[in-house]
Amino acid sequence: MSPANNTRLTSSSFILIGIPGLEAFHIWFVAPLLAIYTVTLLGNCIVLLAVKTGQSLQKPMFLFISLLSCCDLVLSSSIIPKMLIHFFFSAGEISFSACFFQMFLIHAFTGVESGILTAMAFDRYVAICKPLRYPSVLTNSLIAKIATASLARGVFTVLPQTLLAMRVPFCGRYIAHTFCEHIAVVKLSCADITLNSMYGLATNITFGAMDLSFIVVSYIRILQAVLHLPRKDQSKAFSTCVAHVLVMSLFYVPILFSLVLHRFHTNIPPYVHILVVNAYLLFPPVANPIIYALKMAQIRRAVGQVCQKVKIILLPS
């Protein structure tokens, strides 16, 4: 693989290396990736259809779940198709415009997903700590505003980061990653990238630290409220939070683990970093619909009804 050099890049494309150190095994990732993408598409589309058609699911919690499914579909479709082409056909080349567009989508919608998870924590806080005010607080209007604000925050926070990355001169083509991750791309620059690095760090703090802090505070308040409930009501209250906690853990734990690896990375192979980053981008979209279907009876029933209708359409008697 050609490293960056002191000659300014004149070609109009980058080359994605994939998983450094595991290039010989790329073909073995194709089947798992294809399975993950298929389940992601089917699972999230079924959840969206279930929420749309199920009268009992026209509630704030399920509307947030549908927003999460939309976000997961965008994230998966931004990464996996190109990875499949790369790993199966050994075609790692990606144009500048496609690379920066992919970079924008991935980082923006990671932020959007973080915002939605934060809103879902607020939803559980109001439902458990302020149950009488729940219908008046979590209105459709407020949910629409939260969704718009999460999308706007993701787009307008990441857009300057992407534009800054596009403006730097590049002296290398080979991106040591499976996709156009921001810092992996700007490291190929032959100019000072301090501003890019600082802005990227500020973005991570905005999306990660702030949202996670709000979620932690919300669940501390929820825990305090639940512990004051009668014992018979405690398990019911906790059960309404289980799916959300699992989904959050699947999203945030790999991110935190990735940050620790970057901080104490001395003897850790590069492919470990790449695999961890891919984990928090690829696993939540495939796992989220499964978690909600398994943990929430309303979703499970609605999904069953959707599958039954599809079966009738595809296999008429």
C-alpha positions, 0 to 999 in steps of 0.5 A, spaced: 500 500 500 502 506 498 503 511 503 502 518 503 508 522 500 510 529 499 507 530 492 500 533 492 495 528 489 492 530 482 487 524 481 480 524 483 479 518 487 481 515 494 483 507 495 479 504 501 484 499 504 479 496 508 481 492 514 489 493 514 492 487 516 486 482 514 486 484 507 487 477 505 480 475 509 476 480 506 472 475 502 470 472 508 466 478 510 462 478 504 457 473 507 456 476 514 455 483 511 450 481 506 446 477 511 447 483 516 444 488 510 439 483 509 436 483 516 437 490 517 433 492 511 428 487 512 427 488 520 427 496 520 422 496 514 417 491 517 418 495 524 416 502 520 410 498 516 408 495 523 408 502 526 405 506 520 399 500 520 398 499 527 393 503 531 396 501 538 403 504 536 401 511 534 404 513 541 411 517 542 415 511 544 413 507 537 414 514 533 421 514 536 423 507 534 420 508 527 425 514 527 431 510 529 429 505 524 429 510 518 436 513 521 439 505 521 437 504 514 441 511 512 447 509 516 447 501 513 446 503 506 451 509 507 457 503 508 455 496 507 454 496 499 460 499 498 464 494 503 460 489 499 463 491 492 470 492 495 471 486 499 467 481 493 470 485 487 477 488 490 474 494 488 476 499 493 477 505 489 472 511 491 471 518 487 472 524 492 465 526 491 463 519 493 468 519 499 466 526 502 458 524 501 459 518 505 463 521 510 458 526 511 452 521 511 455 517 516 458 522 521 451 526 520 446 520 521 451 518 527 449 524 530 442 524 529 441 517 532 445 519 538 440 525 538 434 520 537 436 515 543 437 522 547 430 523 546 428 516 547 431 517 554 427 523 555 420 519 553 422 514 558 423 519 564 416 523 562 413 516 562 415 514 569 417 520 573 411 524 570 406 519 568 400 524 568 403 529 564 406 524 559 400 525 554 400 533 554 408 533 554 410 528 548 405 531 543 406 529 536 408 536 535 414 536 540 416 529 537 416 532 530 420 538 533 425 533 536 426 529 530 427 536 526 432 538 531 436 532 531 436 532 524 438 539 523 444 538 529 447 532 525 447 536 518 449 543 520 454 540 525 458 535 520 457 539 514 463 544 516 467 538 518 466 535 511 467 542 507 474 543 511 476 536 509 474 537 502 479 544 502 485 540 504 490 538 499 492 531 499 498 527 498 496 520 499 490 516 496 490 510 501 485 510 506 486 505 512 479 504 513 473 500 510 469 507 509 471 514 508 472 516 516 473 523 517 480 523 521 482 517 516 481 521 510 484 528 513 491 524 515 492 523 508 493 531 507 500 534 506 497 540 510 496 542 517 490 538 519 489 541 527 483 545 525 480 539 522 482 535 528 479 540 533 473 541 530 472 533 529 473 532 537 468 538 538 463 534 534 464 528 538 463 531 544 457 535 542 454 528 539 457 523 545 459 527 551 453 531 551 447 526 549 450 521 554 450 525 560 443 527 559 441 520 558 445 518 564 442 523 568 435 521 565 436 514 568 438 516 574 432 520 575 428 514 573 431 509 577 430 514 583 423 514 581 422 507 580 425 505 587 419 509 590 414 505 587 411 499 590 415 492 589 409 490 584 410 496 580 417 496 579 418 490 575 413 493 570 417 500 570 423 497 569 421 492 563 419 499 559 426 501 559 430 494 558 429 495 550 432 502 550 437 500 555 440 495 550 439 499 544 443 504 547 449 500 550 449 497 543 451 504 540 455 507 546 459 502 549 463 500 542 464 508 541 467 509 548 471 502 547 473 506 540 475 512 544 479 508 549 483 504 544 485 511 540 487 514 547 491 507 549 493 504 542 500 503 543 500 495 542 493 494 539 493 492 531 490 497 527 485 492 524 482 492 532 480 499 531 477 498 524 473 492 527 470 496 533 468 502 529 465 498 524 461 494 530 458 501 532 455 503 525 453 496 523 451 492 529 445 497 532 441 497 525 441 490 525 440 489 532 435 494 534 429 491 530 430 484 533 431 487 540 424 491 540 421 485 537 423 481 542 422 485 548 416 489 546 409 485 546 406 491 542 411 491 536 411 483 536 404 483 535 404 488 530 410 485 526 406 478 526 400 482 523 405 485 518 408 478 516 401 475 516 399 480 511 405 479 506 404 472 506 397 473 504 399 477 498 405 473 496 402 466 497 394 467 495 390 461 497 
